[in-house]
Amino acid sequence: MSPVRRVLPELLDDLPAEDPRARRSRRDLQRVHYAMGTLSILRRALARLRLVKRPERIIEIGAGDGTLMLRLLGALRREWPGGELTLLDRQEIVSPQTLEAFERLGWRATLSCADVLAWAQASSPQRYDLCIATLFLHHFDGERLDVLLRGIAAQTQAFVACEPRRDWAGWLGSHLIGFMGANQVTREDAATSVAAGFSDRELTQAWPAGEGDWAVEEYPARPFGHCFVAARVEGREGSAARGR
């Protein structure tokens, strides 16, 4: 049985964007994504959505420096040749070079510096074909997670989340991260992230029941990840029973 989720503040969240420790930790996170195989995990998760049409309006919540999304859209440039992209984060840390690279891929990227819970509760006319969250949902628990998931379900047609998996493998990986040369912030945050991660069908159980008819899947994404995907049934190929 997985230990009980324990959500605690992470060091990186409270550091100014230009703090040298924060800058180093963001570089560490890029290497962590390579080690976790996050790009491949996301591509497989997107394939499981079986969307009827390609997404043309995408939002990434907790987007960070935007480099993971850039890699993803670069890998999918033939299938998804362009559209509108919103990168939402509390800090504006996406570089001009990254924005230019999105433009070269055909994606018009807009930075949104906002609190994600305010976004989730806003009465906004904006609607997205796809929302992506990577190593982000684990920052929220209880009512805050419920608010965030309700906002996602209300404003998007499909959702993919890749999170830390709260099990022995995730625990081991979080304690080996120092061998990658990660700094203290990254090392401490890795263990905190796994303790706040997900297992079993926890996200499925938290997904809102009153926001339409959804097909959902939740599964381990080895070696250290945990995935949740959801798509409105009318926008998904083939017949699909609601996963709730």
C-alpha positions as semicolon CSV with decimal commas, in nm:
position;residue;x (nm);y (nm);z (nm)
1;M;0,000;0,000;0,000
2;S;0,128;0,348;-0,086
3;P;0,189;0,587;0,205
4;V;-0,061;0,866;0,261
5;R;-0,010;1,175;0,044
6;R;0,174;1,452;0,222
7;V;0,178;1,792;0,050
8;L;0,444;2,031;0,179
9;P;0,590;2,354;0,035
10;E;0,878;2,308;-0,209
11;L;1,188;2,524;-0,192
12;L;1,183;2,631;-0,557
13;D;0,832;2,772;-0,525
14;D;0,946;3,036;-0,277
15;L;1,272;3,141;-0,444
16;P;1,283;3,453;-0,663
17;A;1,309;3,366;-1,030
18;E;1,658;3,518;-1,061
19;D;1,801;3,353;-0,751
20;P;2,106;3,148;-0,862
21;R;1,973;2,843;-0,675
22;A;1,642;2,869;-0,862
23;R;1,814;2,908;-1,198
24;R;2,028;2,603;-1,127
25;S;1,728;2,401;-1,009
26;R;1,535;2,480;-1,329
27;R;1,831;2,347;-1,528
28;D;1,828;2,040;-1,304
29;L;1,460;1,989;-1,385
30;Q;1,537;1,977;-1,755
31;R;1,774;1,687;-1,685
32;V;1,517;1,524;-1,457
33;H;1,271;1,520;-1,748
34;Y;1,528;1,342;-1,962
35;A;1,594;1,088;-1,685
36;M;1,221;1,028;-1,633
37;G;1,155;0,999;-2,006
38;T;0,886;1,265;-1,966
39;L;0,868;1,349;-2,335
40;S;0,798;0,987;-2,432
41;I;0,550;0,954;-2,146
42;L;0,360;1,260;-2,265
43;R;0,353;1,141;-2,627
44;R;0,211;0,804;-2,521
45;A;-0,043;0,975;-2,297
46;L;-0,158;1,201;-2,580
47;A;-0,201;0,897;-2,804
48;R;-0,427;0,741;-2,540
49;L;-0,663;1,039;-2,567
50;R;-0,761;0,928;-2,922
51;L;-0,882;1,279;-3,007
52;V;-1,107;1,324;-3,311
53;K;-0,910;1,629;-3,428
54;R;-0,573;1,776;-3,346
55;P;-0,569;2,042;-3,073
56;E;-0,527;2,396;-3,202
57;R;-0,559;2,578;-2,869
58;I;-0,341;2,441;-2,589
59;I;-0,272;2,560;-2,237
60;E;0,007;2,435;-2,013
61;I;-0,043;2,508;-1,644
62;G;0,264;2,532;-1,426
63;A;0,460;2,580;-1,747
64;G;0,790;2,683;-1,588
65;D;1,047;2,782;-1,849
66;G;0,845;2,629;-2,134
67;T;1,128;2,407;-2,258
68;L;0,947;2,076;-2,205
69;M;0,647;2,198;-2,405
70;L;0,885;2,318;-2,674
71;R;1,037;1,970;-2,698
72;L;0,690;1,815;-2,711
73;L;0,560;2,039;-2,989
74;G;0,886;1,994;-3,176
75;A;0,842;1,616;-3,162
76;L;0,480;1,654;-3,284
77;R;0,544;1,921;-3,548
78;R;0,419;1,703;-3,835
79;E;0,100;1,594;-3,659
80;W;0,039;1,934;-3,494
81;P;0,176;2,200;-3,733
82;G;0,071;2,501;-3,528
83;G;-0,188;2,687;-3,328
84;E;-0,227;2,898;-3,014
85;L;-0,039;2,812;-2,695
86;T;-0,086;2,963;-2,349
87;L;0,192;2,912;-2,093
88;L;0,053;2,977;-1,745
89;D;0,280;3,013;-1,444
90;R;0,319;3,236;-1,140
91;Q;0,656;3,357;-1,270
92;E;0,749;3,480;-1,616
93;I;1,062;3,274;-1,681
94;V;1,014;3,174;-2,045
95;S;1,304;3,318;-2,243
96;P;1,264;3,518;-2,565
97;Q;1,461;3,244;-2,741
98;T;1,205;2,983;-2,633
99;L;0,919;3,202;-2,755
100;E;1,093;3,245;-3,089
101;A;1,138;2,868;-3,116
102;F;0,763;2,820;-3,063
103;E;0,701;3,071;-3,341
104;R;0,924;2,876;-3,578
105;L;0,714;2,567;-3,507
106;G;0,398;2,757;-3,601
107;W;0,274;2,811;-3,244
108;R;0,181;3,159;-3,123
109;A;0,278;3,142;-2,756
110;T;0,127;3,374;-2,496
111;L;0,261;3,404;-2,143
112;S;0,005;3,423;-1,864
113;C;0,151;3,520;-1,526
114;A;-0,125;3,421;-1,286
115;D;-0,215;3,204;-0,993
116;V;-0,357;2,882;-1,131
117;L;-0,637;2,865;-0,874
118;A;-0,752;3,213;-0,978
119;W;-0,747;3,090;-1,339
120;A;-0,944;2,781;-1,241
121;Q;-1,218;2,988;-1,078
122;A;-1,237;3,265;-1,338
123;S;-1,552;3,310;-1,545
124;S;-1,346;3,319;-1,863
125;P;-1,477;3,282;-2,218
126;Q;-1,150;3,108;-2,306
127;R;-1,179;2,742;-2,396
128;Y;-0,894;2,510;-2,485
129;D;-0,872;2,191;-2,687
130;L;-0,606;2,051;-2,453
131;C;-0,458;2,124;-2,111
132;I;-0,124;1,976;-2,004
133;A;0,028;1,968;-1,655
134;T;0,367;1,814;-1,583
135;L;0,494;1,765;-1,227
136;F;0,241;2,024;-1,112
137;L;-0,079;1,875;-0,968
138;H;0,109;1,727;-0,673
139;H;0,145;2,078;-0,529
140;F;-0,227;2,075;-0,444
141;D;-0,434;1,872;-0,203
142;G;-0,787;1,859;-0,069
143;E;-1,010;2,147;-0,169
144;R;-0,737;2,320;-0,371
145;L;-0,695;2,015;-0,593
146;D;-1,072;1,991;-0,633
147;V;-1,090;2,358;-0,740
148;L;-0,810;2,314;-0,990
149;L;-0,956;2,000;-1,149
150;R;-1,300;2,161;-1,175
151;G;-1,148;2,457;-1,355
152;I;-0,962;2,232;-1,596
153;A;-1,273;2,028;-1,671
154;A;-1,477;2,344;-1,728
155;Q;-1,229;2,510;-1,966
156;T;-1,080;2,227;-2,171
157;Q;-1,180;1,939;-2,397
158;A;-0,893;1,710;-2,296
159;F;-0,636;1,691;-2,018
160;V;-0,304;1,515;-1,964
161;A;-0,112;1,514;-1,637
162;C;0,226;1,353;-1,569
163;E;0,307;1,347;-1,197
164;P;0,550;1,185;-0,954
165;R;0,439;0,836;-0,857
166;R;0,418;0,779;-0,484
167;D;0,572;0,435;-0,448
168;W;0,903;0,268;-0,370
169;A;1,047;0,338;-0,718
170;G;0,961;0,707;-0,695
171;W;1,111;0,723;-0,348
172;L;1,431;0,555;-0,469
173;G;1,456;0,784;-0,772
174;S;1,413;1,094;-0,558
175;H;1,705;0,987;-0,340
176;L;1,932;0,909;-0,635
177;I;1,885;1,246;-0,800
178;G;2,199;1,382;-0,636
179;F;2,407;1,154;-0,860
180;M;2,293;1,371;-1,152
181;G;2,467;1,667;-0,993
182;A;2,142;1,828;-0,878
183;N;2,169;2,107;-0,625
184;Q;2,023;2,108;-0,274
185;V;1,696;2,270;-0,385
186;T;1,631;2,002;-0,645
187;R;1,733;1,718;-0,412
188;E;1,503;1,829;-0,132
189;D;1,215;1,913;-0,365
190;A;1,241;1,572;-0,534
191;A;1,169;1,389;-0,209
192;T;0,890;1,635;-0,123
193;S;0,736;1,585;-0,468
194;V;0,724;1,207;-0,438
195;A;0,562;1,230;-0,094
196;A;0,293;1,449;-0,254
197;G;0,266;1,236;-0,568
198;F;-0,016;1,006;-0,673
199;S;-0,091;0,636;-0,696
200;D;-0,379;0,400;-0,774
201;R;-0,686;0,598;-0,892
202;E;-0,653;0,906;-0,672
203;L;-0,685;1,157;-0,956
204;T;-0,974;0,967;-1,111
205;Q;-1,158;0,986;-0,780
206;A;-1,087;1,360;-0,755
207;W;-1,197;1,436;-1,113
208;P;-1,524;1,638;-1,106
209;A;-1,838;1,440;-1,181
210;G;-2,052;1,735;-1,289
211;E;-1,854;1,878;-1,580
212;G;-1,976;1,665;-1,870
213;D;-1,916;1,311;-1,987
214;W;-1,549;1,216;-1,975
215;A;-1,341;0,911;-2,058
216;V;-1,054;0,892;-1,811
217;E;-0,752;0,668;-1,758
218;E;-0,496;0,661;-1,479
219;Y;-0,186;0,444;-1,481
220;P;0,181;0,412;-1,378
221;A;0,430;0,568;-1,619
222;R;0,752;0,389;-1,534
223;P;1,007;0,429;-1,407
224;F;0,898;0,711;-1,176
225;G;0,587;0,874;-1,319
226;H;0,210;0,856;-1,280
227;C;-0,028;0,962;-1,558
228;F;-0,387;1,078;-1,577
229;V;-0,563;1,145;-1,907
230;A;-0,918;1,267;-1,967
231;A;-1,114;1,352;-2,281
232;R;-1,472;1,452;-2,338
233;V;-1,642;1,151;-2,486
234;E;-1,786;1,343;-2,783
235;G;-1,435;1,452;-2,881
236;R;-1,279;1,106;-2,865
237;E;-1,253;0,849;-3,143
238;G;-1,456;0,531;-3,104
239;S;-1,693;0,445;-2,823
240;A;-1,570;0,502;-2,470
241;A;-1,740;0,450;-2,139
242;R;-1,708;0,722;-1,884
243;G;-1,420;0,645;-1,652
244;R;-1,585;0,761;-1,333
